[in-house]
Amino acid sequence: MSLLIRPSREEDVPAITAIYGQAVRHGTGTFELEPPTEADMAQRRRNVLDGGWPWLVAEKDGQVVGYAYAQPFRPRRAYRFCLEDSIYLDESVRGQGLGRMLLAELISRCEQLGARQMLGVIGDAGNGGSIGLHRSLGFEPAGVLKDAGWKFERWLDVVLMQRPLGPGSTATPADR
């Protein structure tokens, strides 16, 4: 088995779209109700990259089986050092450590780019896989938004987790 974590490419968009579509249709990690099109996902990817942030893919035996990216938590300029991560895996590779590898690489690249905080905004308080993944890489609980989403005929919480990047808030950042 060969495994590679690398920057995404335009030709990865169909696989990215399929992975995310599965999460939208069957999971509670995202609160989207309709899967986006390839054009939508391509635009989302371009927006992240145009902002100067990484969008990575995990490739197993030449096939994209997961992806992760980071972008500012909110659009206002004061949030420019605080990122929200997103990570999705094909269901066939969950539980094999790929998510940890992807998120660890994403954290490293964001630190190199001068980011100071990373947030995990995790759909569904019952999403033990994502909560455990974030905890394993140093994220700590930062709060719960109770009954924030309605999907699959039930209310879902949002779990907030946070970790500092690089020196965190102990030093003044270089402007971006």
Residue pairs with C-beta under 8 A, 6 or more apart in sequence:
1 60
1 61
2 60
2 61
2 62
3 58
3 59
3 60
3 98
3 101
4 58
4 59
5 56
5 57
5 58
5 59
5 101
5 102
5 105
6 56
6 57
6 59
7 54
7 55
7 56
7 57
8 16
8 45
8 55
8 56
8 57
8 67
8 69
9 57
10 42
12 57
12 64
12 67
13 38
13 41
13 42
13 45
14 38
15 57
15 63
15 64
15 65
16 41
16 45
16 57
16 64
16 67
17 35
17 36
17 37
17 38
17 41
18 90
19 64
19 65
19 66
19 67
19 88
19 89
19 90
20 30
20 35
20 36
20 41
20 88
21 35
21 36
22 90
22 91
23 29
23 30
23 88
24 30
24 32
24 33
24 34
24 35
24 36
25 35
27 123
28 123
28 124
28 126
28 127
28 151
28 152
28 156
29 88
29 122
29 123
29 124
29 127
29 130
30 88
30 123
31 123
31 148
31 149
31 151
31 156
33 151
36 44
45 55
45 69
47 71
48 54
48 55
48 69
48 70
48 71
49 55
51 71
51 72
52 113
52 176
53 69
53 70
53 71
53 72
53 83
53 110
53 113
54 69
54 70
54 106
54 109
54 110
54 113
55 67
55 68
55 69
56 67
56 68
56 69
56 102
56 105
56 106
56 109
57 64
57 66
57 67
58 64
58 65
58 66
58 67
58 68
58 89
58 93
58 98
58 101
58 102
59 65
60 93
60 98
65 89
65 90
65 92
65 93
65 98
66 87
66 88
66 89
66 90
66 93
66 98
66 99
66 102
67 87
67 88
67 102
68 85
68 86
68 87
68 88
68 102
68 103
68 105
68 106
69 85
69 86
69 106
70 83
70 84
70 85
70 86
70 106
70 110
70 115
70 118
71 83
71 84
71 86
72 79
72 80
72 82
72 83
72 84
73 79
73 82
73 83
73 84
73 119
73 121
74 82
80 176
81 114
81 115
81 116
81 117
81 173
81 176
82 115
82 116
82 117
82 118
82 119
83 110
83 115
83 117
83 118
83 119
83 165
84 118
84 119
84 120
84 121
85 103
85 106
85 107
85 118
85 119
85 120
87 99
87 102
87 103
87 106
87 130
87 133
89 98
89 99
89 102
94 129
95 129
99 129
99 133
100 133
100 136
100 137
103 133
103 134
103 137
104 137
107 118
107 137
107 163
107 165
110 118
110 165
111 165
111 166
113 176
114 166
114 173
114 174
114 176
115 165
115 166
116 164
116 165
116 166
116 167
116 168
116 169
116 173
117 162
117 163
117 164
117 165
117 168
117 169
118 139
118 162
118 163
118 165
119 142
119 160
119 161
119 162
120 130
120 134
120 139
120 159
120 160
120 161
120 162
121 158
121 159
121 160
122 130
122 131
122 134
122 158
122 159
122 160
122 161
123 149
123 156
123 158
124 156
124 157
124 158
124 159
125 131
125 144
125 156
125 157
125 158
125 159
127 159
131 159
131 161
134 161
134 163
135 161
137 163
138 163
139 161
139 162
139 163
140 161
140 162
140 163
141 159
141 160
141 161
142 160
142 161
142 162
143 159
143 160
144 157
144 158
144 159
144 160
145 157
145 158
145 160
146 157
147 155
147 156
147 157
148 156
148 157
148 158
149 155
149 156
149 158
150 156
